[in-house]
Every structure is written in C-alpha cells, then in structure tokens.
C-alpha cells in the first residue's frame, strides 16, 4: 500500500466459520509476513465483507511492521 502499510486478506466460502476465525486467518498472515523481517505486526485495522453461510466471508487486514520493543 505504501507508507510502510501492508494489506492481506482471507476468504472462506460457505460453511459456518466464525468471523473471529476469518479475521484471525488474515491477521496471522500479516504477523507471519512481519516475522520474516524480524518485526511485529502493529496498527492492525480489519474490514469484513460477506454474509455468513450465504456469501463468501472475507477479511482484509491493513497493518504495519515494527521492530520489537525489547
């Protein structure tokens, strides 16, 4: 996205997956990306789209990666 911000997403088709699970999948992707740089995920913003069990559930996460505070 620029300015040190990144976006990742997750999508689930059908079923009864909870919104927390859909969001967690996207956040975990972002966290893994930051870890590859030796950093931590920060400034997380989540947007969701879809209707559970009727349309695909999508979560889009925007975040930054920051150096660990130790």
N, CA, C and O of each residue as an XYZ file, in Angstrom:
280
protein
N       0.812     -1.194      0.000
C       0.000      0.000      0.000
C       0.856      1.259      0.000
O       0.371      2.324     -0.380
N       2.096      1.166      0.410
C       2.949      2.336      0.533
C       2.964      2.846      1.957
O       2.153      2.421      2.780
N       3.877      3.755      2.255
C       3.999      4.343      3.590
C       4.235      3.293      4.669
O       3.891      3.515      5.830
N       4.815      2.157      4.304
C       5.080      1.105      5.282
C       3.851      0.329      5.696
O       3.902     -0.436      6.660
N       2.729      0.509      4.980
C       1.494     -0.217      5.290
C       1.334     -1.379      4.323
O       1.697     -1.285      3.151
N       0.789     -2.466      4.830
C       0.572     -3.665      4.033
C      -0.875     -4.105      4.192
O      -1.530     -3.769      5.179
N      -1.369     -4.854      3.218
C      -2.718     -5.409      3.280
C      -2.664     -6.877      2.896
O      -2.023     -7.249      1.913
N      -3.342     -7.709      3.680
C      -3.519     -9.121      3.362
C      -4.982     -9.450      3.601
O      -5.700     -8.696      4.257
N      -5.416    -10.576      3.067
C      -6.809    -10.954      3.243
C      -6.988    -12.442      3.396
O      -6.075    -13.231      3.152
N      -8.183    -12.809      3.805
C      -8.575    -14.206      3.871
C     -10.000    -14.303      3.374
O     -10.776    -13.352      3.476
N     -10.338    -15.470      2.832
C     -11.670    -15.674      2.281
C     -12.119    -17.092      2.590
O     -11.359    -18.044      2.411
N     -13.345    -17.231      3.048
C     -13.924    -18.540      3.346
C     -15.224    -18.647      2.564
O     -16.050    -17.736      2.603
N     -15.408    -19.753      1.857
C     -16.621    -19.979      1.074
C     -17.553    -20.914      1.829
O     -17.161    -22.022      2.195
N     -18.773    -20.478      2.062
C     -19.790    -21.332      2.677
C     -19.434    -21.771      4.084
O     -18.446    -21.314      4.658
N     -20.222    -22.637      4.618
C     -19.952    -23.163      5.951
C     -20.353    -22.208      7.056
O     -20.996    -21.186      6.819
N     -19.962    -22.560      8.254
C     -20.332    -21.776      9.428
C     -19.103    -21.275     10.163
O     -19.073    -21.269     11.394
N     -18.097    -20.859      9.426
C     -16.881    -20.321     10.026
C     -17.207    -19.008     10.730
O     -17.904    -18.159     10.176
N     -16.704    -18.843     11.948
C     -16.986    -17.610     12.684
C     -16.173    -16.459     12.100
O     -15.131    -16.665     11.478
N     -16.677    -15.234     12.318
C     -15.955    -14.061     11.856
C     -14.610    -13.954     12.558
O     -13.636    -13.503     11.956
N     -14.541    -14.359     13.814
C     -13.259    -14.314     14.532
C     -12.219    -15.187     13.847
O     -11.051    -14.806     13.770
N     -12.624    -16.358     13.346
C     -11.694    -17.243     12.648
C     -11.218    -16.628     11.328
O     -10.036    -16.704     10.996
N     -12.132    -16.025     10.586
C     -11.782    -15.408      9.306
C     -10.789    -14.265      9.538
O      -9.796    -14.143      8.822
N     -11.065    -13.432     10.542
C     -10.164    -12.326     10.878
C      -8.803    -12.848     11.334
O      -7.763    -12.334     10.922
N      -8.818    -13.874     12.186
C      -7.568    -14.437     12.708
C      -6.685    -14.971     11.587
O      -5.463    -14.831     11.641
N      -7.293    -15.581     10.571
C      -6.502    -16.091      9.439
C      -5.739    -14.957      8.759
O      -4.555    -15.097      8.450
N      -6.417    -13.838      8.528
C      -5.766    -12.706      7.863
C      -4.703    -12.074      8.764
O      -3.616    -11.735      8.297
N      -5.012    -11.918     10.047
C      -4.040    -11.332     10.979
C      -2.805    -12.220     11.080
O      -1.684    -11.715     11.136
N      -2.998    -13.537     11.103
C      -1.865    -14.465     11.165
C      -0.977    -14.339      9.923
O       0.246    -14.438     10.021
N      -1.589    -14.121      8.759
C      -0.795    -13.918      7.535
C       0.077    -12.664      7.673
O       1.261    -12.675      7.336
N      -0.530    -11.593      8.171
C       0.216    -10.347      8.360
C       1.331    -10.508      9.375
O       2.443    -10.021      9.175
N       1.027    -11.190     10.461
C       2.025    -11.427     11.511
C       3.191    -12.251     10.977
O       4.349    -11.964     11.279
N       2.887    -13.264     10.192
C       3.943    -14.099      9.599
C       4.823    -13.279      8.665
O       6.041    -13.453      8.643
N       4.213    -12.393      7.899
C       4.980    -11.539      6.995
C       5.948    -10.668      7.788
O       7.121    -10.556      7.430
N       5.459    -10.047      8.869
C       6.323     -9.194      9.686
C       7.468    -10.006     10.303
O       8.602     -9.532     10.368
N       7.172    -11.217     10.749
C       8.201    -12.065     11.366
C       9.332    -12.366     10.390
O      10.483    -12.499     10.808
N       9.024    -12.476      9.087
C      10.082    -12.736      8.105
C      11.062    -11.572      8.036
O      12.181    -11.732      7.548
N      10.652    -10.402      8.519
C      11.501     -9.216      8.546
C      12.091     -8.978      9.935
O      12.776     -7.980     10.155
N      11.825     -9.895     10.874
C      12.305     -9.717     12.239
C      11.519     -8.660     12.991
O      12.030     -8.056     13.934
N      10.275     -8.433     12.578
C       9.446     -7.390     13.183
C       8.139     -7.981     13.703
O       7.885     -9.179     13.578
N       7.307     -7.098     14.299
C       5.999     -7.495     14.823
C       4.908     -6.714     14.102
O       5.140     -5.606     13.619
N       3.736     -7.293     14.035
C       2.596     -6.615     13.420
C       2.089     -5.522     14.361
O       2.095     -5.686     15.581
N       1.650     -4.403     13.775
C       1.170     -3.266     14.566
C       0.135     -2.489     13.757
O      -0.005     -2.696     12.551
N      -0.585     -1.600     14.426
C      -1.579     -0.730     13.773
C      -2.547     -1.524     12.897
O      -2.781     -1.172     11.741
N      -3.103     -2.591     13.454
C      -3.971     -3.502     12.707
C      -5.373     -2.903     12.557
O      -5.996     -2.481     13.530
N      -5.841     -2.878     11.324
C      -7.218     -2.456     11.024
C      -7.857     -3.562     10.188
O      -7.279     -4.018      9.201
N      -9.057     -3.990     10.592
C      -9.728     -5.113      9.931
C     -11.047     -4.654      9.316
O     -11.836     -3.957      9.955
N     -11.272     -5.055      8.068
C     -12.561     -4.850      7.410
C     -13.096     -6.211      7.016
O     -12.338     -7.078      6.583
N     -14.399     -6.403      7.164
C     -15.006     -7.671      6.778
C     -16.092     -7.426      5.735
O     -16.706     -6.360      5.680
N     -16.306     -8.452      4.909
C     -17.310     -8.391      3.854
C     -17.969     -9.759      3.743
O     -17.334    -10.780      4.005
N     -19.216     -9.779      3.362
C     -19.921    -11.032      3.140
C     -20.962    -11.310      4.203
O     -21.075    -10.591      5.195
N     -21.721    -12.372      3.973
C     -22.768    -12.799      4.900
C     -22.538    -14.270      5.214
O     -22.527    -15.117      4.321
N     -22.354    -14.555      6.491
C     -22.061    -15.916      6.939
C     -23.087    -16.900      6.380
O     -24.293    -16.683      6.493
N     -22.602    -17.967      5.787
C     -23.334    -19.087      5.181
C     -24.134    -18.723      3.929
O     -24.776    -19.598      3.347
N     -24.114    -17.460      3.500
C     -24.802    -17.074      2.264
C     -23.849    -16.649      1.166
O     -24.022    -17.032      0.009
N     -22.843    -15.858      1.517
C     -21.847    -15.401      0.541
C     -20.467    -15.623      1.157
O     -20.360    -15.836      2.365
N     -19.411    -15.577      0.343
C     -18.072    -15.736      0.926
C     -17.809    -14.693      2.019
O     -18.180    -13.526      1.890
N     -17.166    -15.142      3.084
C     -16.749    -14.243      4.154
C     -15.319    -13.835      3.867
O     -14.454    -14.685      3.653
N     -15.068    -12.530      3.861
C     -13.737    -12.020      3.579
C     -13.305    -11.069      4.682
O     -14.099    -10.275      5.184
N     -12.049    -11.161      5.046
C     -11.454    -10.216      5.993
C     -10.238     -9.602      5.325
O      -9.414    -10.311      4.748
N     -10.127     -8.301      5.402
C      -8.986     -7.580      4.851
C      -8.315     -6.844      6.006
O      -8.954     -6.079      6.728
N      -7.024     -7.089      6.165
C      -6.275     -6.523      7.278
C      -5.201     -5.578      6.735
O      -4.399     -5.960      5.882
N      -5.195     -4.359      7.232
C      -4.157     -3.384      6.921
C      -3.302     -3.228      8.172
O      -3.836     -3.124      9.276
N      -1.973     -3.209      8.011
C      -1.080     -3.203      9.169
C       0.272     -2.620      8.805
O       0.571     -2.371      7.637
N       1.074     -2.408      9.824
C       2.478     -2.041      9.646
C       3.315     -3.068     10.391
O       2.807     -3.810     11.232
N       4.600     -3.102     10.074
C       5.549     -3.967     10.781
C       6.504     -3.050     11.557
O       7.053     -2.100     10.999
N       6.692     -3.340     12.827
C       7.567     -2.517     13.674
C       8.601     -3.409     14.370
O       8.388     -4.608     14.548
N       9.696     -2.812     14.750
C      10.722     -3.549     15.486
C      10.201     -3.891     16.876
O       9.519     -3.076     17.498
N      10.517     -5.097     17.374
C      10.087     -5.470     18.722
C      10.616     -4.495     19.756
O      11.716     -3.964     19.601
N       9.850     -4.253     20.804
C      10.209     -3.278     21.835
C      10.964     -3.898     22.977
O      10.541     -3.769     24.126
N      12.076     -4.574     22.708
C      12.898     -5.087     23.830
C      14.304     -4.649     23.691
O      15.139     -4.979     24.533
